Every structure is written in C-alpha cells, then in structure tokens.
Amino acid sequence: MKVNGRPYQTVWLEGSTVKLIEQRKLPHVFEIASCATHQDTARAIREMAVRGAGAIGAAAGYAMAQAALQAPEARFHDALDEAAEVIRSTRPTAHDLFYAVTRVRAAAACANSVEASRMAAVRAATALAEGNARAGQAMGRAGLPLLTPGSRMLTHCNAGWLAFVDWGSALAPVYAAQEAGVEVFVSATETRPRSQGAKLTEWELSQAGVPHQLVADTAAGALFRRGEIDLVIVGADRIAANGDTANKIGTYTLAVLARRHGVPFYVAAPRSTFDPAAPDGSAIPIEERHEDEVLYVWGRADDGTLQRVRIAGPGARAFNPAFDVTPAELITGFITDQGILPATPEGLAGYVREPSAAPVG
C-alpha cells in the first residue's frame, strides 16, 4: 500500500535488521524504526511499535531469523530456543506470532549445518511475510462480493495493511473494492483504550482515499439502530477450532449489536490465525495490559508537541483486557485466503491445520 504516494510494507528485513513502521507515532508522525537484534524486535512487538496479528507474526518470524543470523555457532540451537521463548513471551493472544516462531525454528532445525540453518531461517521468515501479504490480497478478493456500490461497512480496531505485511484482513475487501471501482463507506470505531481505529484505521483510509467516518465506540449502537450499517468486518488475533474468535476488546459487543439488528458479521483472517489446539474460546489466552493505557491518553497539543495527559482521577484504577472472545454462533462467516467459510467446526475443519514442521521457502 502507499503512504504519500510511495509503496510500503509494514515490516521487512534488511540484512540482519528488521525495519518497521513505528505505529505508536501515527497519525502524527510517519517514521521507520530499525531493530538491530531479535531482542529489539521482541521489544517492538511487546511495546506495540508493530501491532496487528499479521504484522506481529511477520515481525516474530524476522526476529527468529535475526536470532539465527546472530547466534554463536558453538551453542546455535540453544540460543535459538532461548530467542523463541523471548519472542513468544511478548504477546500471548496473537496466534500468528506463535505460528511464525514455530515455522522458522523448524526450518532452522532441518538444515545440516549452522550456516545452512541461518539461511533456512531467513528464507522461512521471508516466505511467511510474503505469504502474509498474498493472503491479505486473497482475502480482499474473497470478501469483495460482499460489498456492493454504496455499502456501509463497520470495522473495529485496525485490521488494514498496517496490521499485516500488506493489504490487511478486514480492510482488504475495501481496498479490493476500491481497485474495482466499487465505492463503499466505512465507519471506523475509535477503539479505546489505545485508539487504533482513530490513530491507524482512519489514517489508512485517508491515505487510500476511502470515504469514511470515525465514530466513538459507544456510538456504534446508534448507527445500527438508525439502519446505517449494512455489514461488519473485523479481523482476529486467534480463532479456536470451533470458530470462537478473539479480537480487540469491544468486538464481542459489536457482534451482539449486529445480531440484534440482523446485520451480517464477518471475521477476516488467514490460516495462521486459526489455532487448532484451542478447542473453543475458553482456551484462548487473553492479554491484560497496564491500566495506564486506560487512565492516560497521548495526543498532539495545540503547540504541536506530543503529550501524555491523565484523564481519570488520581486514585482511579482500571481493568484493561486487550481482547475479548466472540462466540462462533454470532459470526456469519470467515473471510479467508481460500474463500468465505462458515463459522462451524465442520466448515473450518478442512482449512485449519497445525503448522508443518517442514522448512518453508
């Protein structure tokens, strides 16, 4: 996708350095961050300099490649295992991260020398990132028939190209529609407490020239009641074998509203987001983040400086789960790189599988 007319991906590898769009500074500053080591990349994932299931997965794969390139030969495989644990500990909910670590580690293990292992890890990480971008484009094609001229879509959080290597998941059909000359209108929730909708999705849609509006999270019900939403498409961080889906906190609320008002509710995600080891939503680990994300906000002041201000009283405490789980029964279908699938164990069984232990790329 393009920023100010120039094509970018969200995350990529240059030599042994991971480059990524610094998402914490958007929409006010567009900046490319450099991560020299796997520890730096893991920190970028943990601190949400890079975020979104697909982008996290690509970054995690590249972090494993960095570890392989930089690990000492004498204890190469032990160092890779230690790096894998560091990377896995960053974000517990996003399955793409674990999928990528497993795939790259397996690729390195299958080579017959340390040098071959290093190169195999780089190839596997690169193949995963390239596959993520292709999956985004394929989801765009799969979801395009859901959008007709004048469709009014609601999305939550950011599941556009910033959340993937390219194209995205929930917004991929919107970008495909734009390429096909089908104009749609997108309502994007602000997505408290980190405001990914306000900071990232709105910025993306503006860059792409897609007609849209930003709505307060609490205004979504009013849009449904007024009949101004035709469908909902969201992304996902982990999907259980039965179709229960973990996504950004507030997704479950929107699914309930959509069911109440008879509006189709779709989840867009590639294979790497599906976790066949989780039988249902109760097995999905839900990350809880620091309460300061609720108690404080960042923004640009009138004098142009970026400032952090407290919005709650001095004694306030906050509950801050990063995700919630939407039951499969509230999901109309899954938009995948293999088409739209029903939200049932039977409908997903042929698509979902454990990551292969074979090398990639």
Sine and cosine of phi, psi and omega as CSV:
sin_phi,cos_phi,sin_psi,cos_psi,sin_omega,cos_omega
0.00,0.00,0.13,-0.99,-0.15,-0.99
-0.89,-0.45,0.59,-0.81,0.13,-0.99
-0.85,-0.53,0.87,-0.49,-0.07,-1.00
0.78,0.63,0.62,0.78,0.06,-1.00
1.00,0.09,-0.07,1.00,-0.03,-1.00
-0.95,-0.30,0.74,-0.67,-0.03,-1.00
-0.95,0.31,0.66,-0.76,0.04,-1.00
-0.66,-0.75,0.44,-0.90,0.34,-0.94
-0.96,-0.27,0.23,-0.97,-0.06,-1.00
-0.98,0.22,-0.61,0.80,-0.05,-1.00
-0.53,-0.85,0.61,-0.79,0.01,-1.00
-0.41,-0.91,0.19,-0.98,-0.03,-1.00
-0.91,-0.41,0.79,-0.61,0.11,-0.99
-0.86,-0.50,0.95,-0.30,-0.10,-1.00
0.91,0.42,-0.89,-0.46,0.09,-1.00
-0.94,-0.35,0.24,0.97,-0.02,-1.00
-0.96,-0.28,0.75,-0.66,0.09,-1.00
-1.00,0.02,0.79,-0.61,0.07,-1.00
-0.96,-0.29,0.65,-0.76,0.00,-1.00
-0.46,-0.89,0.45,-0.89,0.10,-1.00
-0.96,0.29,0.82,-0.57,-0.03,-1.00
-0.97,0.22,0.99,-0.11,-0.15,-0.99
-0.97,0.26,-0.35,0.94,-0.02,-1.00
-0.93,0.37,-0.33,0.94,-0.05,-1.00
-0.99,-0.11,-0.18,0.98,0.05,-1.00
-0.96,0.27,0.50,-0.87,0.08,1.00
-1.00,-0.01,0.09,1.00,-0.15,-0.99
-0.99,0.16,-0.55,0.83,-0.04,-1.00
-0.69,-0.72,0.78,-0.63,0.11,-0.99
-0.99,-0.16,0.88,-0.47,-0.13,-0.99
-0.59,-0.81,0.62,-0.79,0.08,-1.00
-0.99,-0.16,0.82,-0.57,0.04,-1.00
-0.99,-0.13,0.50,-0.87,0.03,-1.00
-0.89,-0.46,0.76,-0.65,0.02,-1.00
-0.89,-0.46,0.93,-0.36,-0.13,-0.99
-0.99,0.17,-0.44,0.90,-0.06,-1.00
-0.76,-0.66,0.21,-0.98,0.03,-1.00
-0.91,0.41,-0.47,0.88,0.07,-1.00
-0.91,0.42,-0.63,0.77,0.03,-1.00
-0.90,0.43,-0.68,0.74,-0.01,-1.00
-0.92,0.39,-0.64,0.76,0.06,-1.00
-0.88,0.48,-0.63,0.77,0.02,-1.00
-0.91,0.41,-0.63,0.77,0.03,-1.00
-0.88,0.47,-0.61,0.80,0.05,-1.00
-0.93,0.37,-0.75,0.66,-0.06,-1.00
-0.88,0.48,-0.67,0.75,-0.09,-1.00
-1.00,-0.02,0.12,0.99,0.14,-0.99
0.91,0.41,0.51,0.86,0.23,-0.97
-0.92,0.39,-0.55,0.84,0.18,-0.98
-0.86,-0.52,0.68,-0.73,-0.06,-1.00
-0.46,-0.89,0.19,-0.98,-0.14,-0.99
0.99,-0.14,0.72,-0.70,-0.17,-0.99
-0.80,0.60,-0.76,0.65,-0.05,-1.00
-0.92,0.40,-0.69,0.72,0.01,-1.00
-0.92,0.40,-0.62,0.79,0.07,-1.00
-0.88,0.47,-0.69,0.72,0.02,-1.00
-0.87,0.48,-0.71,0.70,0.02,-1.00
-0.89,0.45,-0.68,0.73,0.02,-1.00
-0.90,0.45,-0.64,0.77,0.02,-1.00
-0.91,0.42,-0.66,0.75,0.06,-1.00
-0.88,0.47,-0.69,0.72,0.04,-1.00
-0.91,0.41,-0.58,0.81,0.05,-1.00
-0.88,0.47,-0.65,0.76,0.07,-1.00
-0.90,0.43,-0.61,0.79,0.06,-1.00
-0.90,0.43,-0.66,0.75,0.07,-1.00
-0.86,0.51,-0.72,0.70,0.00,-1.00
-0.86,0.51,-0.65,0.76,0.02,-1.00
-0.91,0.41,-0.65,0.76,0.00,-1.00
-0.93,0.37,-0.50,0.87,-0.14,-0.99
-0.96,-0.28,-0.12,0.99,-0.03,-1.00
-0.93,0.35,0.64,-0.77,0.05,-1.00
-0.92,0.39,0.61,-0.79,-0.08,-1.00
-0.88,0.47,-0.57,0.82,-0.11,-0.99
-0.90,0.43,-0.49,0.87,0.00,-1.00
-0.72,-0.69,0.68,0.73,-0.15,-0.99
-0.82,0.57,-0.81,0.59,-0.12,-0.99
-0.95,0.31,-0.56,0.83,0.10,-1.00
-0.89,0.45,-0.66,0.75,0.01,-1.00
-0.90,0.43,-0.61,0.79,0.04,-1.00
-0.91,0.41,-0.66,0.75,0.03,-1.00
-0.89,0.45,-0.64,0.77,0.04,-1.00
-0.91,0.42,-0.66,0.75,0.03,-1.00
-0.90,0.44,-0.65,0.76,0.00,-1.00
-0.86,0.52,-0.65,0.76,0.01,-1.00
-0.92,0.38,-0.63,0.78,0.05,-1.00
-0.87,0.49,-0.71,0.70,-0.06,-1.00
-0.94,0.34,-0.67,0.74,0.02,-1.00
-0.89,0.46,-0.47,0.89,-0.07,-1.00
-0.98,0.20,-0.09,1.00,-0.14,-0.99
-0.96,0.28,-0.77,0.64,-0.05,-1.00
-0.67,-0.74,0.90,-0.44,-0.15,-0.99
-0.99,0.17,-0.33,0.95,-0.16,-0.99
-1.00,-0.03,-0.64,0.76,-0.12,-0.99
-0.93,0.37,0.93,-0.38,-0.06,-1.00
-0.94,0.34,-0.49,0.87,0.01,-1.00
-0.83,0.56,-0.57,0.82,0.02,-1.00
-0.88,0.48,-0.76,0.65,-0.03,-1.00
-0.93,0.38,-0.62,0.78,0.05,-1.00
-0.85,0.53,-0.72,0.69,-0.04,-1.00
-0.92,0.39,-0.70,0.71,0.01,-1.00
-0.86,0.51,-0.71,0.71,0.00,-1.00
-0.88,0.48,-0.70,0.71,-0.05,-1.00
-0.92,0.39,-0.71,0.71,-0.04,-1.00
-0.94,0.34,-0.64,0.77,0.04,-1.00
-0.89,0.46,-0.65,0.76,0.01,-1.00
-0.91,0.42,-0.64,0.77,0.02,-1.00
-0.88,0.47,-0.68,0.73,0.02,-1.00
-0.92,0.40,-0.55,0.83,-0.04,-1.00
-0.95,0.31,-0.40,0.91,-0.09,-1.00
-1.00,0.09,-0.20,0.98,-0.02,-1.00
-0.98,0.18,0.35,-0.94,-0.11,-0.99
-0.98,-0.21,0.15,0.99,0.10,-1.00
-0.43,-0.90,0.30,-0.95,0.00,-1.00
-0.88,0.47,-0.69,0.72,-0.01,-1.00
-0.90,0.45,-0.66,0.75,0.05,-1.00
-0.91,0.42,-0.58,0.81,0.04,-1.00
-0.91,0.42,-0.65,0.76,0.02,-1.00
-0.86,0.51,-0.74,0.67,-0.03,-1.00
-0.93,0.37,-0.59,0.81,0.02,-1.00
-0.90,0.43,-0.62,0.79,0.03,-1.00
-0.90,0.43,-0.68,0.74,0.02,-1.00
-0.90,0.44,-0.69,0.72,0.01,-1.00
-0.89,0.46,-0.67,0.75,-0.02,-1.00
-0.91,0.42,-0.69,0.72,0.00,-1.00
-0.90,0.44,-0.66,0.75,0.01,-1.00
-0.91,0.42,-0.67,0.74,0.02,-1.00
-0.89,0.45,-0.63,0.78,0.03,-1.00
-0.90,0.44,-0.70,0.71,0.00,-1.00
-0.90,0.43,-0.70,0.71,0.01,-1.00
-0.90,0.43,-0.61,0.79,0.04,-1.00
-0.91,0.41,-0.56,0.83,0.04,-1.00
-0.90,0.44,-0.68,0.74,0.03,-1.00
-0.91,0.42,-0.67,0.74,0.03,-1.00
-0.90,0.44,-0.63,0.78,0.02,-1.00
-0.89,0.46,-0.64,0.77,0.04,-1.00
-0.87,0.49,-0.71,0.70,0.02,-1.00
-0.90,0.44,-0.64,0.77,0.01,-1.00
-0.91,0.40,-0.61,0.79,0.06,-1.00
-0.91,0.42,-0.55,0.83,0.08,-1.00
-0.88,0.48,-0.71,0.71,0.02,-1.00
-0.91,0.41,-0.64,0.77,-0.03,-1.00
-0.91,0.41,-0.61,0.79,-0.06,-1.00
-1.00,0.05,-0.21,0.98,-0.06,-1.00
-0.83,0.56,-0.66,0.75,-0.01,-1.00
-0.89,0.46,-0.27,0.96,0.03,-1.00
-0.97,0.24,-0.29,0.96,-0.09,-1.00
-0.95,-0.33,0.86,-0.52,0.06,-1.00
-0.93,-0.37,0.27,-0.96,0.00,-1.00
-0.81,0.59,0.81,-0.59,0.01,-1.00
1.00,0.02,0.02,1.00,0.03,-1.00
-0.84,0.55,0.63,-0.77,0.01,-1.00
-0.91,-0.41,0.95,-0.30,-0.11,-0.99
-0.95,-0.30,0.59,-0.81,0.12,-0.99
-0.93,-0.37,0.69,-0.72,0.11,-0.99
-0.74,-0.68,0.31,-0.95,-0.10,-1.00
-0.77,-0.64,0.59,-0.80,-0.01,-1.00
0.88,0.48,-0.52,-0.85,0.09,-1.00
-0.81,-0.59,0.89,-0.47,0.09,-1.00
-0.76,-0.65,0.64,0.77,0.05,-1.00
-0.99,-0.16,-0.39,-0.92,-0.11,-0.99
-0.93,0.36,-0.41,0.91,0.08,-1.00
-0.91,0.42,-0.40,0.92,-0.01,-1.00
-1.00,-0.03,-0.05,1.00,0.04,-1.00
-0.78,-0.63,-0.04,-1.00,0.15,-0.99
-0.95,0.33,-0.57,0.82,0.07,-1.00
-0.27,-0.96,0.34,-0.94,0.07,-1.00
0.94,0.33,-0.77,0.64,-0.03,-1.00
1.00,-0.05,-0.20,-0.98,0.02,-1.00
-0.88,-0.47,-0.96,0.29,-0.04,-1.00
-0.90,0.44,-0.56,0.83,-0.01,-1.00
-1.00,0.01,-0.16,0.99,-0.01,-1.00
-0.85,0.53,-0.68,0.73,0.06,-1.00
-0.88,0.47,-0.53,0.85,0.04,-1.00
-0.91,0.42,-0.70,0.72,0.01,-1.00
-0.93,0.36,-0.56,0.83,0.08,-1.00
-0.91,0.41,-0.64,0.77,0.04,-1.00
-0.89,0.45,-0.65,0.76,0.01,-1.00
-0.89,0.47,-0.68,0.74,0.04,-1.00
-0.89,0.46,-0.55,0.84,-0.03,-1.00
-1.00,0.09,0.01,1.00,0.00,-1.00
0.98,0.18,0.33,0.94,0.02,-1.00
-0.98,-0.19,0.93,-0.38,-0.05,-1.00
-1.00,0.06,0.80,-0.60,0.06,-1.00
-0.82,-0.57,0.27,-0.96,0.01,-1.00
-0.88,-0.47,0.76,-0.65,-0.07,-1.00
-0.92,-0.38,0.78,-0.62,0.21,-0.98
-0.98,-0.17,0.85,-0.53,-0.04,-1.00
-0.93,-0.38,0.82,-0.57,0.05,-1.00
-0.95,0.31,0.48,-0.88,0.00,-1.00
-0.92,0.39,-0.56,0.83,0.09,-1.00
0.93,0.38,0.91,0.42,0.15,-0.99
-0.92,0.39,0.49,-0.87,0.16,0.99
-1.00,-0.06,-0.25,0.97,-0.06,-1.00
-1.00,-0.03,-0.08,1.00,0.14,-0.99
0.85,0.52,0.67,0.74,0.03,-1.00
-0.90,0.43,-0.53,0.85,0.05,-1.00
-0.91,0.41,-0.70,0.71,-0.02,-1.00
-0.95,0.33,-0.62,0.79,-0.11,-0.99
-1.00,0.00,-0.55,0.83,-0.13,-0.99
-0.94,-0.35,-0.81,0.58,-0.05,-1.00
-0.89,0.45,-0.71,0.70,0.01,-1.00
-0.87,0.49,-0.66,0.75,0.02,-1.00
-0.90,0.44,-0.72,0.70,0.04,-1.00
-0.84,0.54,-0.78,0.63,-0.05,-1.00
-0.90,0.44,-0.58,0.81,0.06,-1.00
-0.91,0.41,-0.69,0.72,0.02,-1.00
-0.87,0.49,-0.60,0.80,-0.06,-1.00
-1.00,0.09,-0.19,0.98,-0.02,-1.00
0.97,0.26,0.46,0.89,0.02,-1.00
-1.00,0.04,0.78,-0.63,0.06,-1.00
-0.87,0.49,0.73,-0.68,-0.08,-1.00
-0.30,-0.95,0.18,-0.98,0.16,-0.99
-0.60,-0.80,0.49,-0.87,0.09,-1.00
-0.99,-0.11,0.73,-0.68,-0.01,-1.00
-0.81,-0.59,0.59,-0.81,0.11,-0.99
-0.88,0.47,0.57,-0.82,0.00,-1.00
-0.79,0.61,-0.64,0.77,-0.06,-1.00
-0.97,0.22,-0.08,1.00,0.01,-1.00
-1.00,-0.03,-0.15,0.99,-0.08,-1.00
-0.86,0.50,-0.66,0.76,0.00,-1.00
-0.86,0.51,-0.61,0.79,0.01,-1.00
-0.91,0.42,-0.62,0.79,0.03,-1.00
-0.90,0.43,-0.68,0.73,0.06,-1.00
-0.87,0.49,-0.73,0.69,-0.08,-1.00
-0.90,0.44,-0.54,0.84,0.01,-1.00
-0.99,0.13,0.00,1.00,0.02,-1.00
0.95,0.30,0.49,0.87,-0.09,-1.00
-0.97,-0.23,0.19,0.98,0.07,-1.00
-0.83,-0.56,0.82,-0.57,0.01,-1.00
-1.00,-0.09,-0.50,0.87,0.05,-1.00
-0.32,-0.95,0.36,-0.93,0.07,-1.00
-0.88,-0.47,0.72,-0.69,0.16,-0.99
-0.76,-0.65,0.82,-0.58,0.04,-1.00
-0.81,-0.59,0.20,-0.98,0.10,-1.00
-1.00,-0.06,-0.30,-0.95,0.00,-1.00
-0.40,-0.92,0.47,-0.88,0.09,-1.00
-0.96,-0.27,-0.50,0.86,0.12,-0.99
-0.36,-0.93,0.70,-0.72,-0.01,-1.00
-0.84,-0.54,0.83,-0.56,0.00,-1.00
-0.96,0.27,0.23,-0.97,-0.06,-1.00
-0.87,0.49,-0.48,0.88,-0.01,-1.00
-1.00,0.03,-0.02,1.00,0.02,-1.00
0.98,-0.19,-0.17,0.99,0.11,-0.99
-0.85,0.53,0.67,-0.74,-0.20,-0.98
-0.79,-0.61,0.80,-0.60,0.14,-0.99
-1.00,-0.05,0.81,-0.59,0.07,-1.00
-0.58,-0.82,0.02,-1.00,-0.07,-1.00
-0.76,0.65,0.63,-0.78,0.00,-1.00
-0.77,0.64,0.73,-0.68,-0.06,-1.00
0.96,-0.28,-0.25,0.97,0.00,-1.00
-0.91,0.42,-0.69,0.73,0.00,-1.00
-0.85,0.53,-0.67,0.75,0.03,-1.00
-0.85,0.52,-0.70,0.72,-0.01,-1.00
-0.92,0.39,-0.58,0.81,0.03,-1.00
-0.91,0.43,-0.63,0.77,0.04,-1.00
-0.91,0.42,-0.69,0.73,0.04,-1.00
-0.88,0.47,-0.68,0.73,0.00,-1.00
-0.88,0.47,-0.68,0.73,0.01,-1.00
-0.90,0.44,-0.67,0.74,-0.01,-1.00
-0.86,0.51,-0.56,0.83,-0.09,-1.00
-0.97,-0.26,0.17,0.99,0.07,-1.00
0.93,0.38,0.53,0.84,-0.02,-1.00
-0.98,-0.22,0.76,-0.65,0.02,-1.00
-0.87,0.50,0.65,-0.76,-0.04,-1.00
-0.82,-0.58,0.94,-0.35,-0.05,-1.00
-0.93,-0.36,0.52,-0.85,0.13,-0.99
-0.90,-0.44,0.78,-0.62,0.02,-1.00
-0.96,-0.29,0.80,-0.60,-0.04,-1.00
-0.28,-0.96,0.54,-0.84,0.08,-1.00
-1.00,0.07,0.08,-1.00,-0.03,-1.00
-0.84,0.54,-0.59,0.80,-0.09,-1.00
-0.91,0.42,-0.24,0.97,0.01,-1.00
-1.00,0.04,-0.30,0.95,-0.01,-1.00
-0.99,0.14,0.75,-0.66,-0.04,-1.00
-0.91,-0.41,0.99,-0.11,-0.02,-1.00
-0.92,0.39,-0.26,0.96,0.02,-1.00
-0.98,0.17,-0.22,0.98,0.05,-1.00
-0.99,-0.16,0.95,-0.31,-0.06,-1.00
-0.91,0.42,-0.56,0.83,0.02,-1.00
-0.44,-0.90,-0.03,-1.00,-0.10,-1.00
-0.89,0.46,-0.43,0.90,-0.01,-1.00
-0.92,0.40,-0.31,0.95,0.00,-1.00
-1.00,-0.03,-0.02,1.00,-0.02,-1.00
-1.00,0.06,0.84,-0.54,0.05,-1.00
-0.94,0.33,0.75,-0.66,-0.02,-1.00
-0.96,-0.29,0.88,-0.48,0.00,-1.00
-0.95,0.32,0.73,-0.69,0.17,-0.99
-0.92,-0.39,0.79,-0.62,-0.09,-1.00
-0.96,-0.27,0.11,-0.99,-0.12,-0.99
-0.90,0.44,0.62,-0.79,-0.04,-1.00
-0.90,0.43,-0.33,0.94,0.01,-1.00
-0.88,0.47,-0.43,0.90,0.04,-1.00
-0.90,0.44,-0.44,0.90,0.03,-1.00
-1.00,0.01,-0.59,0.81,-0.12,-0.99
-0.99,0.14,-0.34,0.94,-0.04,-1.00
-0.79,-0.61,0.38,-0.92,0.15,-0.99
-0.72,-0.70,0.48,-0.88,0.12,-0.99
-0.97,-0.26,0.55,-0.84,0.08,-1.00
-0.19,-0.98,0.12,-0.99,0.03,-1.00
-1.00,-0.05,0.83,-0.55,0.01,-1.00
-0.98,0.22,0.18,-0.98,-0.02,-1.00
-0.87,0.49,-0.44,0.90,0.00,-1.00
-1.00,0.08,0.07,1.00,0.07,-1.00
1.00,-0.07,-0.16,0.99,-0.02,-1.00
-0.99,0.11,0.50,-0.87,0.10,-0.99
-1.00,0.05,0.81,-0.59,-0.09,-1.00
-0.75,-0.66,0.48,-0.88,0.08,-1.00
-0.95,-0.31,0.79,-0.61,-0.02,-1.00
-0.76,-0.65,0.53,-0.85,0.04,-1.00
-1.00,0.08,0.70,-0.72,-0.01,-1.00
-0.93,-0.37,-0.06,1.00,0.02,-1.00
-0.88,-0.48,0.28,-0.96,-0.01,-1.00
-0.89,0.45,0.29,-0.96,-0.11,-0.99
-0.89,0.46,-0.42,0.91,-0.02,-1.00
-0.98,-0.19,0.09,1.00,-0.09,-1.00
-0.94,0.35,0.61,-0.80,0.14,-0.99
-0.89,-0.46,0.37,-0.93,-0.10,-0.99
-0.66,-0.75,0.54,-0.84,0.13,-0.99
-0.98,-0.19,0.81,-0.59,-0.17,-0.99
-0.68,-0.74,0.92,0.40,0.14,-0.99
-0.95,0.30,0.68,-0.73,-0.03,-1.00
-0.98,0.18,-0.37,0.93,-0.10,-0.99
-0.64,-0.77,0.33,-0.94,0.23,-0.97
-0.72,-0.70,0.14,-0.99,-0.06,-1.00
-0.92,-0.40,0.80,-0.59,0.08,-1.00
-0.99,-0.14,0.85,-0.52,0.01,-1.00
-0.89,0.46,0.56,-0.83,-0.03,-1.00
-0.84,0.54,-0.50,0.87,-0.06,-1.00
-0.91,0.42,-0.30,0.95,0.02,-1.00
-1.00,-0.08,-0.03,1.00,-0.08,-1.00
-0.98,-0.21,0.80,-0.60,-0.01,-1.00
-0.94,0.33,-0.66,0.75,0.00,-1.00
-0.04,-1.00,0.22,-0.98,0.03,-1.00
-0.95,-0.30,0.82,-0.57,0.10,-0.99
-1.00,0.04,0.92,-0.38,-0.06,-1.00
-0.84,-0.55,0.06,-1.00,0.06,-1.00
-0.95,0.30,-0.12,0.99,0.05,-1.00
-0.93,-0.37,0.31,0.95,0.01,-1.00
0.95,-0.30,-0.12,-0.99,-0.01,-1.00
-1.00,-0.05,0.82,-0.57,-0.06,-1.00
-0.92,-0.39,0.54,-0.84,0.05,-1.00
-0.94,0.35,0.48,-0.88,-0.04,-1.00
-1.00,0.05,0.88,0.47,0.03,-1.00
-0.69,-0.72,0.43,-0.90,0.06,-1.00
-0.83,0.56,-0.64,0.77,0.00,-1.00
-0.92,0.39,-0.64,0.77,-0.01,-1.00
-0.93,0.36,-0.43,0.90,-0.05,-1.00
-0.99,-0.13,-0.26,0.97,-0.17,-0.98
-0.84,0.54,-0.64,0.77,-0.03,-1.00
-0.97,0.23,-0.23,0.97,-0.05,-1.00
-0.99,-0.14,-0.61,0.79,-0.11,-0.99
-1.00,0.05,0.72,-0.70,0.10,-1.00
-0.43,-0.90,0.34,-0.94,0.06,-1.00
-0.92,0.39,0.52,-0.86,0.06,-1.00
-0.89,0.46,0.68,-0.74,0.00,-1.00
-0.93,0.37,0.50,-0.86,0.08,-1.00
-1.00,0.07,-0.04,1.00,-0.03,-1.00
-0.98,0.21,0.46,-0.89,0.04,-1.00
-0.86,0.50,0.45,-0.89,0.01,-1.00
-0.91,-0.42,0.65,-0.76,0.12,-0.99
1.00,0.06,0.00,0.00,0.00,0.00
